[in-house]
């Protein structure tokens, strides 16, 4: 497919004005009669009008899909001027008018008024528009081929044309041609890898060899356990190789240079650089000696304290009123119930032990007591906060009402420093680094260069209410 055949118009084989002049000479040279001047003038005027019409049609002829230059957003003054056409095409490209930009780049190349290097650029841009925005790999093939054949060998345009041509051939099903071009184009061959121990190689793709060390470095932390078995290791290698091949294909298609992708990469690069600066600025705070660790351990000793062990007893009653009576007797230390006994005409009350006493032991931070099901977490926390010999109840449970007493509170010991030294050191370091980082951020944001427009930032959000009830 020759781009010069695209949009060519059929031109007259002989200029019309030349034929008219020849007729005039023939009519005056035979010497027969006077010249018909009115008729001749009328013919000349018709010829001039015809030339004007033909020129207007030729200069505004359709370019691509029948669209004129004015349809593409460029004025007629660009016609015949390759440089101006390329400038207009670039302007349309920036505005997202891809069809119009493609038409103008093509017209600039076909104008014949560009030097070879500029023509290669025009063809290259027409090809990239057809590939990236018009999604037309067939048209892109033609223009990229033209650009590659007219650009300097080894230039960036030539190398990118080769990559894109392979991608277009793959997209149009010409896999064999794509493979041949990939093998023959020196610009597409990967850079030679540093030679290592051949026994470390786990895979080979073309001329590239991948080592187990590269695979191991790529595997995410949460998947490293899969390296310990044959099935998992093979699956990870397949994923790794697929990623490499997809990356190669994406590069050939120019996806690594897409605006949205490069924007995301720029954001990721910003995060990496910001993290690097933060690490450098907080490096001093990250240095922790053993004296600092011991001071931190003593200042936060309650963090290393084991939970208290709480033991108690409780009685399940059918009703809240019965549980209330039970609390009063438990409070004086009697885990028994009054029973009426009749002896002749006399009735007396004696105490018998309760038959359903429930013992329990749990930690102070427990959210529930396993032996007393159905007590909500808030009531459980209140019970476990009691001191020894304090009573509780009535408390609603799943099967009735509980009344009980805390018998013993065994205080948890503080774990010795030597058993938790690494944990204490890491916590100390992290807190120091966090405080240092917060100070750095505050100093950066408090500078004169920073101005926060709170009115715009909080637009659409409800106003906050202070503790005094006034709105901020």
C-alpha positions in Angstrom: 0.0 0.0 0.0 1.6 3.2 -1.2 0.5 6.3 0.8 1.0 8.4 -2.3 -2.0 6.6 -3.9 -4.2 7.7 -1.0 -6.5 10.5 -2.0 -4.9 11.1 -5.4 -7.2 13.0 -7.8 -7.4 12.4 -11.6 -5.8 15.5 -13.3 -6.5 16.7 -16.8 -4.1 15.1 -19.3 -3.6 18.4 -21.3 -4.1 22.0 -19.9 -7.4 23.5 -21.1 -5.8 26.9 -21.8 -3.3 25.4 -24.3 -6.1 23.8 -26.3 -8.0 27.1 -26.4 -5.0 29.1 -27.6 -4.3 26.5 -30.3 -7.9 26.8 -31.6 -7.4 30.6 -31.7 -4.3 30.3 -33.8 -6.0 27.9 -36.2 -8.9 30.3 -36.6 -6.7 33.3 -37.4 -4.0 31.7 -39.5 -6.2 30.4 -42.4 -7.0 34.0 -43.4 -10.7 33.3 -43.7 -12.9 36.2 -42.6 -12.7 38.4 -39.6 -12.1 37.2 -36.1 -15.2 36.6 -33.9 -13.9 38.6 -30.9 -17.1 38.4 -28.8 -17.1 34.6 -29.1 -13.4 34.4 -28.4 -13.7 36.5 -25.3 -16.6 34.4 -24.1 -14.5 31.3 -24.6 -11.6 32.8 -22.7 -13.9 33.8 -19.8 -15.3 30.3 -19.7 -11.8 28.8 -19.6 -10.7 31.1 -16.8 -13.8 30.2 -14.8 -13.2 26.5 -15.4 -9.6 26.8 -14.2 -10.7 28.6 -11.0 -13.3 25.9 -10.3 -10.8 23.1 -11.0 -8.2 24.8 -8.7 -10.6 25.2 -5.9 -11.7 21.6 -6.2 -8.1 20.4 -6.2 -6.9 22.6 -3.3 -9.9 21.6 -1.1 -10.1 17.9 -2.2 -11.0 15.3 0.3 -8.2 13.9 2.5 -9.0 10.7 4.3 -12.7 9.6 4.4 -13.6 12.5 2.1 -13.0 15.3 4.6 -11.6 18.6 3.4 -8.8 20.6 5.0 -11.4 23.0 6.4 -13.3 20.0 7.8 -10.1 19.0 9.7 -9.8 22.3 11.4 -7.1 23.9 9.2 -7.7 26.8 6.8 -6.9 26.7 3.0 -3.8 28.7 3.5 -2.1 25.5 4.8 -2.5 23.8 1.4 0.8 23.2 -0.4 2.9 24.1 2.6 4.1 21.0 4.4 5.6 22.8 7.4 2.3 24.7 8.1 0.3 21.5 7.7 2.5 19.7 10.3 2.1 22.6 12.7 -1.7 22.5 12.2 -1.7 18.8 12.7 0.2 19.1 15.9 -2.3 21.6 17.2 -5.2 19.3 16.3 -3.4 16.4 18.0 -3.1 18.5 21.3 -6.8 19.1 21.1 -7.6 15.4 20.7 -8.9 15.8 17.0 -7.1 12.6 15.9 -8.7 12.1 12.6 -8.0 15.7 11.5 -4.4 15.4 12.7 -3.9 12.2 10.8 -5.3 13.8 7.6 -3.0 16.8 7.9 0.1 14.7 8.6 -0.7 12.6 5.6 -1.3 15.6 3.4 2.0 17.1 4.6 3.9 14.0 3.6 2.1 13.8 0.2 2.7 17.5 -0.5 6.3 16.7 -1.4 7.5 19.9 0.2 9.2 18.3 3.2 12.8 17.3 3.4 13.3 13.6 4.0 13.8 13.7 7.8 10.6 15.8 8.2 8.7 13.5 5.9 9.7 10.6 8.0 8.4 12.4 11.1 5.1 13.2 9.3 4.7 9.5 8.3 5.6 8.3 11.7 3.0 10.5 13.4 0.3 9.5 11.0 1.2 5.9 11.8 1.2 6.3 15.5 -2.2 8.1 15.4 -3.7 5.3 13.3 -2.3 2.8 15.8 -2.9 4.4 19.1 -6.1 6.5 18.6 -7.8 5.3 15.4 -7.1 1.6 16.3 -6.4 0.8 12.7 -3.3 -1.4 12.5 -3.6 -1.9 8.7 -3.3 1.8 8.0 -0.6 2.1 10.7 1.4 -0.6 9.0 1.6 1.4 5.8 2.7 4.7 7.3 5.1 3.2 9.8 6.7 1.2 7.0 7.2 4.5 5.0 8.6 6.2 8.1 11.1 3.4 8.9 12.3 3.3 5.3 12.9 7.0 5.1 14.3 7.7 8.6 17.9 7.4 9.6 19.1 3.9 10.5 19.3 3.5 14.2 17.4 6.7 15.0 14.8 6.7 17.8 12.0 7.0 15.2 13.4 4.0 13.2 13.6 1.9 16.4 10.1 2.8 17.5 8.7 2.1 14.1 10.2 -1.4 14.2 8.6 -2.0 17.6 5.3 -0.7 16.5 5.4 -2.7 13.2 5.9 -5.9 15.2 2.9 -5.0 17.3 0.7 -4.2 14.2 1.7 -7.5 12.6 0.7 -9.3 15.8 -2.6 -7.5 16.0 -3.4 -8.3 12.3 -2.6 -12.0 12.8 0.7 -12.0 10.9 2.6 -13.7 13.7 5.3 -15.2 11.4 6.1 -11.9 9.8 6.2 -10.3 13.3 8.6 -13.0 14.5 10.8 -12.5 11.4 10.9 -8.7 11.9 11.6 -9.2 15.6 14.5 -11.5 14.9 16.0 -9.3 12.2 15.7 -5.9 13.8 18.8 -5.3 15.8 17.1 -2.4 17.6 14.6 -4.9 19.1 17.1 -7.3 20.5 17.4 -7.0 24.3 20.5 -5.7 25.9 23.0 -8.5 26.7 22.6 -9.7 30.3 25.5 -10.1 32.6 26.8 -13.6 32.4 26.3 -15.7 35.5 26.6 -19.3 36.6 24.8 -21.3 33.9 23.5 -23.6 36.6 21.5 -20.7 38.0 19.4 -20.3 34.8 15.8 -21.3 35.2 14.4 -20.2 31.9 15.4 -18.8 28.5 13.3 -16.5 26.2 15.1 -15.9 22.9 18.5 -14.7 23.7 17.6 -13.7 27.3 18.4 -16.0 30.2 16.6 -15.7 33.6 18.2 -16.9 36.8 16.6 -18.2 40.0 17.8 -15.1 41.8 15.8 -12.9 39.5 12.7 -15.0 40.0 13.2 -15.0 43.8 13.6 -11.2 43.8 10.4 -10.8 41.8 8.2 -13.0 44.0 6.0 -10.9 46.5 6.6 -11.5 50.2 3.2 -13.1 50.7 3.9 -15.7 48.0 7.4 -16.7 49.0 6.1 -19.8 50.7 5.2 -21.2 47.3 8.9 -21.3 46.4 9.2 -24.2 48.9 7.4 -26.8 46.7 7.7 -27.9 43.1 4.2 -26.9 42.0 4.3 -23.5 43.5 7.8 -22.7 42.1 6.8 -23.7 38.6 3.6 -21.6 38.8 5.6 -18.5 40.0 8.1 -19.0 37.1 5.2 -19.1 34.6 3.7 -15.9 36.0 7.2 -14.2 35.9 7.8 -15.2 32.3 4.3 -14.1 31.2 4.9 -10.7 32.8 8.2 -10.3 30.9 6.6 -11.3 27.6 3.6 -9.0 28.1 6.0 -6.2 29.0 7.9 -6.7 25.7 4.6 -6.7 23.8 3.4 -3.6 25.5 6.7 -1.8 24.7 6.3 -2.7 21.0 2.8 -1.3 21.1 4.0 1.9 22.7 1.8 1.4 25.8 4.7 2.3 28.1 4.6 5.8 26.7 0.8 6.4 27.0 -0.1 9.5 28.9 -2.2 7.9 31.6 0.4 5.3 32.3 3.3 7.7 32.4 1.2 9.9 34.8 0.8 6.9 37.2 4.5 6.1 36.9 5.3 9.8 37.7 3.0 9.5 40.8 4.8 6.3 41.9 8.2 7.9 41.3 7.1 10.9 43.5 6.1 8.5 46.3 9.5 6.7 46.1 11.5 10.0 46.1 9.4 11.4 49.0 9.9 8.2 51.0 13.7 8.4 50.3 13.8 12.0 51.5 11.8 11.1 54.6 14.2 8.2 55.4 17.2 10.5 55.0 15.7 13.2 57.2 14.7 10.7 59.9 17.8 8.6 59.8 19.2 10.0 63.0 15.9 9.3 64.9 16.1 5.7 63.7 19.4 5.2 65.6 18.4 3.6 68.9 21.0 2.5 71.5 20.4 0.1 74.4 20.1 2.9 77.0 17.3 4.4 75.0 15.6 1.0 74.8 15.7 0.6 78.5 14.3 4.0 79.2 11.5 3.4 76.7 10.7 0.0 78.4 10.5 1.5 81.9 8.3 4.4 80.7 5.9 2.0 79.1 6.1 -0.9 81.5 2.3 -1.4 81.5 2.5 -2.4 77.8 4.6 -5.5 78.8 2.3 -6.5 81.7 0.6 -9.8 81.5 -3.2 -9.7 82.0 -4.6 -10.2 85.5 -6.3 -13.6 86.1 -9.7 -13.1 87.7 -11.6 -15.9 89.5 -15.1 -15.8 90.9 -18.3 -17.6 91.5 -21.9 -16.9 90.3 -25.4 -18.4 90.7 -28.0 -18.6 88.0 -31.5 -17.5 89.1 -34.8 -17.7 87.2 -35.8 -14.1 88.0 -34.3 -10.8 88.6 -35.9 -10.6 92.1 -34.4 -13.9 93.1 -31.0 -12.8 91.9 -31.3 -9.7 94.0 -31.9 -11.7 97.1 -28.9 -13.9 96.1 -26.7 -10.8 95.8 -27.5 -9.8 99.4 -26.6 -13.2 100.8 -23.5 -13.5 98.6 -22.4 -10.1 99.8 -22.0 -11.4 103.4 -20.2 -14.4 102.2 -23.0 -17.0 102.1 -23.3 -19.0 99.0 -26.5 -20.6 100.4 -30.2 -20.3 100.0 -32.9 -20.0 102.8 -35.3 -22.9 103.0 -38.5 -23.1 105.2 -38.7 -26.2 107.4 -41.9 -27.0 109.4 -41.6 -28.8 112.8 -45.0 -29.3 114.3 -46.6 -25.9 114.8 -43.4 -24.1 114.4 -41.9 -23.0 111.0 -38.2 -21.8 110.9 -35.8 -20.8 108.2 -32.5 -22.5 107.7 -29.8 -22.1 105.1 -28.8 -24.7 102.6 -26.0 -24.5 100.0 -27.0 -23.4 96.5 -26.8 -26.3 94.1 -26.0 -24.3 91.0 -22.9 -22.4 91.9 -20.7 -21.6 88.8 -17.0 -21.0 89.1 -15.1 -19.1 86.5 -11.5 -17.9 85.7 -10.6 -15.5 82.9 -8.2 -12.7 81.9 -9.0 -9.1 82.7 -9.2 -8.1 79.0 -11.7 -10.8 78.0 -14.8 -9.6 76.2 -16.9 -12.4 77.6 -17.0 -15.1 80.4 -17.3 -18.5 78.8 -19.0 -20.0 81.9 -21.6 -17.2 82.0 -23.0 -17.1 78.5 -25.2 -14.2 77.3 -23.7 -11.4 79.3 -22.9 -8.4 77.0 -19.4 -7.1 76.6 -20.0 -3.9 78.5 -21.3 -5.7 81.6 -18.4 -8.2 81.3 -15.8 -5.4 81.4 -17.5 -4.0 84.5 -17.5 -7.4 86.3 -13.8 -8.0 85.4 -12.9 -4.6 86.8 -14.0 -5.4 90.3 -11.7 -6.1 93.1 -11.5 -9.3 95.2 -14.6 -9.9 97.4 -16.8 -7.4 95.4 -20.2 -8.7 94.3 -22.1 -8.2 91.1 -25.7 -8.7 89.9 -28.3 -9.1 89.0 -26.9 -9.5 85.5 -29.0 -10.8 82.5 -27.7 -13.9 80.7 -29.0 -16.4 78.2 -30.7 -18.7 80.7 -31.6 -16.3 83.5 -30.1 -13.9 85.9 -26.7 -14.1 87.5 -25.5 -13.0 90.9 -21.9 -13.5 91.9 -18.7 -12.4 93.5 -15.0 -12.0 92.6 -13.0 -14.3 94.7 -9.5 -13.5 93.6 -7.5 -11.2 91.3 -4.1 -12.5 90.4 -2.0 -9.6 89.1 -0.2 -10.3 85.9 3.6 -9.9 85.9 5.6 -7.5 83.8 7.5 -9.4 81.1 11.3 -9.1 81.6 13.0 -6.8 79.1 15.3 -9.6 77.8 12.3 -11.5 76.6 10.8 -8.6 74.6 13.9 -6.6 73.8 13.5 -6.8 70.0 9.9 -5.8 70.2 10.7 -2.9 72.5 13.5 -1.7 70.3 11.3 -1.7 67.1 8.5 0.1 68.8 10.9 2.7 70.2 12.5 3.2 66.8 9.1 3.5 65.0 7.8 6.1 67.5 11.0 8.2 67.2 10.9 8.1 63.4 7.2 8.9 63.4 7.7 11.9 65.6 10.6 13.1 63.6 8.7 12.8 60.4 5.7 14.7 61.8 8.0 17.5 62.8 9.4 17.6 59.3 6.0 17.7 57.7 4.9 20.5 60.0 8.0 22.6 59.2 7.4 22.1 55.5 3.7 23.0 55.6 4.2 26.0 57.9 6.4 27.8 55.4 5.4 30.9 53.5 5.1 29.1 50.2 2.2 27.0 51.4 -1.3 28.4 51.5 -4.4 26.2 52.0 -7.7 27.4 50.8 -10.0 25.9 53.4 -13.1 27.4 51.9 -12.6 25.4 48.8 -11.3 22.3 50.6 -14.3 22.0 52.9 -16.9 23.0 50.3 -19.9 20.7 50.5 -19.0 19.3 53.9 -21.0 20.1 57.1 -19.5 22.5 59.6 -17.9 21.0 62.7 -19.3 21.7 66.1 -16.9 22.5 69.0 -17.3 21.3 72.6 -18.9 24.6 73.5 -21.6 24.0 70.9 -20.4 26.7 68.4 -19.8 25.9 64.8 -16.4 26.2 63.3 
